[in-house]
Amino acid sequence: MKKVIYASLLAVLISFSVKSQAVLPTSWSFTTTILPVGWTESESNLYSASGNTPPAKKFDTTGDNLIIHFASAPGNLTYYLTGNGFSGGTFTVEESEFGTAWTTLHAFTSPPNASYTMFTDAPLAATRYIRFIYTTKVSGNIGLDDVSIAAGAATPQQEINVKQGATTILSGGTQIMNSPLATMTPTTFSIENEGTANALNISSAVISGANASDFTVASFPASVAAASAANLVVNFTPSALGNRNAILTINSNDVDEAAYVINLYGIGGNLASEPTLQATNLVFSNVKTYRLSGAFTPTAGAEGHIVLRKKGSPITGIPSDGTVYQRGDIVGDAQVVLSSTSTSFVPNNIVAGETYYFAVFPYNGTGTFRNYLTTTPLAGNVSTPATMLPANYYAGIATGSSTFVADLHSLVNPHNMQFYSNYGNFMVKYFAARDTTLDRRVITCVYSGENKIYIEPFDFTATGYSREHTFCHSWMPTNPAQSLPEYNDYHHLFPSNQNQVNALRSNYPLGIVVTPTGGYLDCKIGLDANGNTVFEPRDEHKGDAARAMMYEAICYTTVSGNLWALPSNISTSIPYGQDQYILKQWHFNDLPNGWEMSRNDYIDSLQDNRNPFVDSVDFVCYVNFSNMTYETLGCEASIDELLTKGFIMYPNPARSELTLHVDATTISSYEIMDIRGRVVLSSDVNNLVVVKLNTAALESGAYIVKAVTPFGIAQKSLVIE
């Protein structure tokens, strides 16, 4: 085992391992964001649905790297690698003895594209670091998967290795021990000789350090034969409650580890020592509508801190001793955003116009020994802005101008194109995902409201989710192309359940379902008031979906000569189109909230463009999305069309039953008048979307039907047979 030198006992006891090293063999397939011991990476981007065994690590910038630090002589290094549009650059696999000077093991200037290929390299016996690094990027990315380093072959020379149970304790590592006050409890270590010929001779096993008198070496072997093991026993008798720390040094004839050091972390009683001081100087930075960062000055002598977060009011919950919390766990009225040795945090699920409260508690100990200082914790709060809309973003846009449609289009297009394949890394990981218990994440299907819990990294295939095109791909004038900005645009892509929701929606228009034929949770499919099959999302997403669809139309209309009007006939099997009046009414009935405004700001940071219908409610009034022309009367025209074209009665002519429906709005009351102007039937209906009434008592003839809505009175002629 490679010798590790530590600067101070205090640093060792706080971190348990100042220089983490992997025990060989070691491997990783990138199936979790928690790196194996000894593995570090500069970025954590993934190809979530690809790889030799998905997901795979993604290298996409110059200097992007993965480093593996291990404790003993390595065997073969194996890995799977592919290029993704890679051209002109260099990707390098390197080795190093001390992690400072690097030597090339394998340089890739033309890696295999589109398929993962296995490679095997043979590091030197003295190597203790392997680095994968995107040395020079010109274009394209690299995918890496299933990395493995085998243990090196044993040599005749004596080589010490120490285990407690089945766990190897590297030199410089820590062993936790526990015993009741003034009670002796033994711990047995296995001293292994990994050499194949020479005996391992142990000259001494010495206890030193702050509480050395609480520990004694009861026995140790004078010699361990090749390929054998023998026991060393340490007795722990705590003279006080809480932390009792010492150092065990095993001196032997091992050539490179003559002094093998193990830090003894003793706990007298049931809990580690409670920290005596709270952390200080809680500060917030990079505060945006969708993200913020926090940092604090740590407590001297504490091994870690837990940070709680709550929206809207100060935190009253406190952590319980003997409990180790993970990110996402609930503590009283708050949620854990950090539980580690780190002194900075970046919470998720941040939205515009909210105040977030935080509390920081120091702790000592691990597992059931953890002890929190809960009195007067460090606390602070921060408020996110209501919007990040640049002050003059719409300065050149005038709703009274006949060029309004063209001007608005030119403002939001062109923009920076993102990639459909990066949606998981960018939109899910950094925006849509929220913490939940046991260090898991959850995303919501926008159409149905389903909450999908997963363990990072997010994988579309494993979760059964898709990146739903609100403006259906088959509707696009450029279909079937998938490499164009309109296909990849994040403003109209949302996470949704693939089989139970996305497949249900298919390429049907959005609308109000009167007669359901299917559904999942809060979304449904079925017949609208005209007898056409439509898909209806949950109420909370109707306005968002409408704005996403209208954005796609305004952003891409006229590009390459294509008109992006909402389709009037979707296909031969769906001989009708998307009703713009339903979208406009959903837009007004479900106005942008803090989450949607934050989403708009975040996508702006990626694409450098915004959804104008999130920023300005009235903009939709001046666009006729059926032909992408300027609507002179603005909202008056939209409301007038709602109350005329949107008022549907059926059957007409009618006999004994009549159904009333005014697009996506509600009806508060109705009345039916005969040709003399007399009201022959009327009722208050308490804001129903669909009204069914009995007309059996009406005589044959012509009538006028009026329906009262929040936007005015809709009126139509009726014939009773």
N, C-alpha and C positions, 0 to 999 in steps of 0.2 A: 504494500500500500504506500502511496506517495505521501511524504511528510508534509504537514501543513504547519506553518508558524503563525502564531497569533500575537497581536500587539498587547492585549491586556485581558485579564480574566473577566473584567466587567463587560467588555464588548462581547466575549464569548457567551456569557450568561444571559445577556439581553437578547441576542439573536439566535442562540442555540447553535448556530453555525455561521461564522463570519464568511467563510469561503465554502459554499456548498459544492460538493463533488458528487458525481454519479458513481454508483458502484456497478462495475461491469459484470455481466453484460447489461446494457441499457438500450432502450428503444422507445420510439414514439410514432404514432400514426395520426397525431393532431386531432384526436377525437375529443379533446377537452381543452379549454383555455388555461387550465392549471398545468403549468409546465412541470415535467419530471424534475427531480432534484438534479442540479448541475446543469440544467438547460436554460439558456436565456435567449431572447430574441429582441431585435430592435423595433419590429412592428408585428402585429398579430393578425394580419389579413389572411383570409382563407379562400380557397376555391371550395365553397360549401358543398357543391353537388358533383365534384369531380375528384379524381385521384386514383391511385391504384386501389386503395380502400378509402373512399371519401369520408371526410373532407381531406384536402391537401393544403399545405402551406403555400402562400402566394408571395413571391418576391416581385415588387413592382416599382422600386426606386433604386437609384444608385446608392450603394452603401447598406441597403437592406440586408440584414444578416441573422444567422442562427448560430449560436456558439454552444458547444457541449464541453464541459469540464469534468474530467473523470479522475479516479484515484489510483489507477494501476495500469500496467502495461496493456495496451489494446491488442485485440485480434483484428480481423477484417472489419472494415466499414462498408455497409451495404445501404443502398437507398434507391428510390425510384424518382426519375426526373423527366420533365417534359418542358418544351417551350410553348408559349402561347403567343403567336405572332412575333416571336423573338427574331431579331435581325440586327446584325452589326455590332453587338455588344459582347461582353464577356461575363460569364458566371463561373466562380471559382470555388473549389473545395480545398481547404488549407489545413495544415497541422502546425502545432507549436508545443514546445516543452513548457514554457512559462506563461503563455498567453500574451507575449509582447512581440516577438519576431515570428513571422509566419512564412511557411514554405508551402508552395503549391503541390497539392496531391493530384488534382485533376482540374483542368481549365476547359470550359465549354464555350466555344465560339459559334457552334451550330448544333445545339441540342436537338434531339428528336422532337418534332412538333406534332401535336394532336394526340400523342399516345405516351403513356408512362412506361419508361424503360428502366430496367434494373442495372445499376452499376456497382462494382465492387472495387474498393481501394484498400491498400495495405499500409497503414500508418507505421512509423518507426516505434520501437519498443519504448523509447524515452518520451514519446508524445503523450501529453496530458490534456490537450485542447484540440478540438476539431471545429473549423468554422466554415459554414456555407455563406457566401457573400456575393451579391450582385455587384461585381466590381465596376462595370461600366454599362450603363443602359443607353441604348440608342433608340430601340423601339421594341415593344412586346414585353412579356412577363415570363417568369419561370414558376413552374409548379414542382413542389418537392413532397414526397410522401414516404411513409414506412422506412424511417431512418433507424439503423441498428448498428451498434458497436459491440462486437464479441469480446469476451475476455481473452487476454493474451495467454499463450501457452505457459505452463509452469516451467521453471528452470531448476537445476540442481541446488542453487543457492538458497539458504534459509530465508524465509519471508514471513513476517508476522502479520496476522489478521486477527481482530478481536470481534467477538459477537456476544450479544446478550439475547438469549433465546435464538431466534432465527434471523435477527437483525444485525447486520454489520455496523459497527461503530468505527468510523474513520478516526484516525489520529487528529485530534482537535475537536472531535464531536462531543456530544453531551449525553449523559445517562441520568434519567430522573429516578429518584428513590424516595420512598415514603415510609414513615413509621410513626406510631404514636409517641407522644412525649416520653422521654427517658426509657424507651423500649427498644431493644436491639432487633433489627431485621436484616437478614443477610441477602446479598445479591450476588448471583453467580455469573461470572464471565467465562466464555470459552476462548482460550488462547490457541489459535490455529497456526500451524507451520505449513505454508503453501509450497515450500520447496520440495523437490523430489528426492534429494539425497542428503543434504547437510542437516544436522540437528540445530534447532533454535535454542540457544542458551539464554536464560533469563537471570540476570545478576541481582535485580532488586525490583520491588514494587512499592513505591513511596507515596504517601499522602501528604499534601501540602495545601496551603491556602487559608482563607479567612476562618473557616470553621473546621479545620483539619482534625481537631480533637473529637469531633462527633463521628469520625469515620476511622475504621481500622482495617488493615489487610489481614484477614484471618488465615489465608493460605495462598500460595502461588507455586507453580511448578518450576523447578530449577532448569528443566530441559524438556523440550517437546520434539519428538522424533519427526522426521520428514513425513509429510502427508498425514499428520496426526494432530490431535488436539488434547488439551488438558485444561482443568478448571482453575480459575483464580476467584477467590471469594472476598467480598468487601462487606463488613458489618457497619450498619448505620444506626447510631443511637443518639437521636436529637436531644440536645440539652435545652432547647427552646422551641417554641412554636414558630411556624413560618419557614422562610428560606434559610437553608444551611448549606453553604457552598464550599467545595474543596476541589482539589486536582489530584487525579491518580496518574502517576508516571511509571510506565513499565520500561525498564532498561534491559536491553538485550543485545545480542551480537548481529541483529539485522543490519545490513550494510547501510541502507538509506533511511531507516527509521529506528535508530539506536535508542531514542527516547520516544515512546508511544504515549501520547497524552490523551486522557479522557477527563472531561469536566464533569464532576459529580454535582448534580442539582438535587439536593436533599430538601424534603419538606417535612417539617415536624407537625404532626397533627393532620387535619383534613384540608387545610387551605394554605396556599402560598402566602407570603407576607403581603399585606395590603399596602399599596403605594401611599406615600405620605403627602404628596403634593399633586395638585391638579395641573394639567397642561395650561399653556398660556398663549396669548397672541393669535386668536382665531381670525383669519383674514380670508376674504373672498376675492377672486379675480376672474377675468374672462367671462363676466356675467352677460349672458345673452338671453334671448327669449326661450332658447331650447337647450342651453347648457350653462353650467357654472363650475368653477373649481374652488376648492377650499383647502386650507393648509393651517397648521398650528405648530407651535413650539412644543416638543414633547416633554414629558415629565422626567426629571432626572431619577434614574433608578427603576423606572417602569419598563416592563418587557413589551408592552403594546398598548393600544388604545382601541376602544370601540366608539364609533360615531353614530349618533341617531339623527334621524331627519323627520320633520313633521311639517305639513303645509297649513298655514293659516293662523297658528297660535303656538305659544311656548310649550315645550315638552315637559310632561310631568312623569313619564315612565322612567324607570331605572332598571339596569341589568341585575340579574340575580347571581350571587356567588355560586360557584360550582357548575356554571353553565357556560359553554362555549357557543357563542352566536355566530351565524354566518350572514353574509350580505343578503338582504331581503327578509330576514327574520323579523317578526313583530315583537317589540318590547313595550308593553303598556300601550300608550297612544302614539308610538313612533315606530319607525322602521330603520333597520340597520343598513348603513351605507358603507361602513368600513369596520373590519374587525381583524387587525393585523398589526405588524410593526411599522407600517407606513405612517407618514405624518401628512399625507395629502389625499384628497378624494375628489372624484368626479361623479356625483350622483346622476342617475338617469331619470326619465319621466319628469323633466323640467318643462314648464309651459309658461306662456306669456302672462304678464300681469299678476303674478302670484308672489306671496311672501313665504319664504321657507325658513324654518327654525332648526337649529342644530345644537346638539349637546355632545361633549367629548368626555369620556370616562377612561382613566388609565387602569391597567390591570397588571397583575403578576400571576404566573402559573399557567398551566395548560390542563385541558380535560376537566375532571371534577375537582381539581385543585385550584382552579382559577378564582382570583379574589379581586373584586372591583372596588375602587374608591368612589363612592356614590354621593358623598356630601358636597354640595356646591360645585357642580361640574362646570367646566368651561362652556359657555353658551354664546350664541350669536344668531343673527338672522340676516337675510339678504332678500331684496325684492328684484324680480326680473322685469325688464321693460315691457310695456304693452305691445310694442312693435319695434322692428328694426328697419322699417321702411325708410329708405333715404329721403331726405326732405324734399328734394327736387326731382324725384324719380318720374313723376307724372307731369312735370312742368310743361311739356310740349303737347299734352293731350287735352283736347277740348271736346266735351260731349256735344256742343253746339255746332261743331264743324262737320261738313259733309265728308271730310276725309278721316273721320274718327276711326272707322274700322281699319283702314290702312295704317293709320298712325299707331294704333294700339298694337297691331301685328308687328310693325317695324320695331317697336320698343322691346318686345319679348322674344324676337327672333331676328338674327341668329343668337345662339347662346353656347355655353360650353356643354358638349354632349358627354353624358355619363354612360355607363354600360349596364345593360340588363343583368349581366353576370355579377356585377358589383353591388346589386341591390341589397343582398344579405349583409355584406360588409359595411355598407354605408347607412342605408335606411333602417334596416332591422337592428343592427348592432348599436348604432348611435342615436336612433330616434324612436323607432316603434317598440323596441324591447323595454320591458319594465322588470324591476327586481321582484321576486317572490321568495317564499321560504326556502331554506336549505340551499342557498346560493344558486337558485335556479332563476330562469327568466320566463316571461310570459308575453305573448303578443296576442292581439285581438283580430279576429276575422272581421273586416270592416262591414261586410254585408250582413252577417248573421249575429255578430256579437260574441261568438265563441272565443273563449280565452284558452289559448294553447300554451301549456307549460312545457319547457324543454331545458336541457342542460347545454350550456355553450360548448362548442360553437353551434350556431343555428344552421340547420340543414333542411333545405326545402323538401328533399326527398324523404328524409326521416320523419319530418313533421307532417307530411302530406299537404303542404301549403304551396301556393303559387304567387306570382307577382301579377295580379289581375290588371289587365288593360281596361280601364273604365270606358274609354272610347275603344270599342272592340277592334282587334287587329284586322278582322275581316272587313270592317267598315272603311278602313284606311284606303285612300286612293293608291297608296304605294304597296299595298298587300301583294305578294307575300314577303317582301323585303324585311329583314330583321336587323340590319346593320345601320339603319338610318335613325336620326335623332328622335323622330316621332314614335318609333317603337320603343326606344330606351328612355323616354322622358319620365323622370320621377314624379312630376306634378300629377300624372294621372295613373301611376302605378301604386297599388295598395296590396297588402298581404291578405290572402283569403284562403279558406279551405278548398283544396283543389277538387276533390271528388264529390263532396256533399253540397258545395256552394258554387264554386266557379263553373263546374260542369252543368249545374242547374241553370245558371244564368246563360251559359253558352254565348250566343250572339244576339239574344233577344233584346229589344229596347227596354229601358227602364220605364215603369209606369205604376199605376194604382191597380192592384189586383182586387177584383170584385168577387170572382169565383175561383178560389184557390184549387190548384191541382197537385201541388207539391210544395215542399218547403223544408227549411232546416233552422231550428231555433227562431230568430226574429226576422228571417227573410222568407219570401214565398214567391212562387211562380203560379200563374193561372191566367184567367181571362179578365180583361178590363171591361169597362162599360160598353165598349164597341164590339166585344167578343173576340178581341185579339189577344194572343198570348204575350204577356209582359212579365218582367222580373221586378219585384219590389224589395229594395233593401230595407234594413231596419231604419226607424225614424231618425236615429242619431247620425246616420251617414247620408241621408238624402241630399241635404244641401251640399255636403262635401263632394258627393258623386256628381251632382249637377255642375258645380264649379270646375271640377276636374275635366268633365267632358267639354264644357264650353271653352275652357282654357285650350284644350287640344285643338279645337276648331279655329280659334283666333290665332294661335301660335303658328299653325302650319298652312293656313289657307294662302293660296297663290304661290307657295313654294313649288318650284319646278312646274309651274303652270297648273297646279291642282287646286280645285275648289273643295274646301273642307266643310261643306254644309252638312248638317245632320242628315243622315240618309232618309229618303222618303219611301224607298222600297229596299229592304235589306237584302232579300234574295227571292228566288222563285218560290221557296217554301215559306218565306216570311214576307208576303207582299204588302208590307206597310213599314213605316219608319219610326224614328225617334221623335216624339212630340216635344218641341221646344218649350211649350207653355207649361208642361209639367215640370220641366227642369227649372224654369224661371220661378215658378211658385214654390218649389222645394227650396230654391235659393233664398227666397224671402222668408219662408216659414222656418228655415233652419239656418240662421245667419252664422257667419264664422265665429267660432269660439277661440279661447286661448290656445288650445291644442292645434287647431288648424292654422292659426296665425304663426305659431311657432314652427309648424311644418313648412309653411311658406318661406319663412326666414331661413330655415335650415337648408331647404333645397336651393334657395338663392345663393347660399354660401358655396354650394356644389356646382350649380349650373350657371350662376350669374344671370338669372332672370327670375321673374316673379309671376304668380298667378294674379292678374289684375282684378279678377272678380272676387278674390279674397280681400284685396286691399280697398276696393271701392264697390260698395253694394250696388250703386246705380248704373255701373257700366253695362250690365246685362240688358238694361232697358233700351240701349241704343244700337243693339246688334240683332238683326234678324238672322237667326242661326239656320233657317231653312234655305237661305240662299247667300248668306254672308254679306248682306248689304246693310247700309246705314238705316236705322230706324228713326225717322225724323221726330216723331212725337215722344220718343223715350218711353218712360214708364206708363204714360197714358195709353200709348199704343198697346203695350203688353197687357194692361188691365182690360182694355176694350176687347182685345182678342180673346182674353181669358173668358170674359162674360158672354161672348158671342160664340166663337168657335169651340170654346172649352165647355159650353153647357150642352150636356148630352141627356136626352130622354129616350127611353125605350120601354116597350115597343111604341111606335108612332106610325100609323094609327094604333090606338090601344082599345082594350075592352074593359077588363075588370081589374087590371093591375098596371101600375106605372112606376118606373124607376128613374130617379133624378140623380145627376152627378155633375159637378163642376170642377173638372180636372182635379188638381191636388189640394184644393181648398175645402172649406167646410160650409155647410148650409145650416143657417140658424132657424129659418122658417120658410114656408112656401104658401102660395095661394094660387087658385085656379079661377079665372074669370070667364064668363060666357061672352058672346058677341055684343051683349048690351052693357058690358062692364060690371055686371053683378058678380060678387065673390061667391062661388058655389062650393068651394072646398078650401080650407086653410088649416094650418097648424104650426105651432112652434116645435122644432125637432131637436133642440139642444146640440147644435153644432155637429151634425153627422156628415160624414164624407159621402155616404150613399144613403139615399132616402127612398124607401119603398112605400107606396100608398095605394089604397083600394079605391078604384074609380067605378066600381060596379053600379053605384047609384046615379051616375051622370048619364044624362040623355045623349043620344047620338047627335054629333054636331061638331062645330069648331070652337076652340077655347084658346085662351092665353095662359101660359104657366109662368110664374115668377118665382125665382129662388133668391133669397137674401143671403149674401156672403160677406165676409169682412172687406171685400174689395168693391162692393156695390151689388146691384140687382141684375141677375141674369134672367133673360126673358126669351121665350120661344112659343111658337104656335103648336097646338095639339089638336088632333082629330080623334074623337071617340066614335067607334063603330057601333 
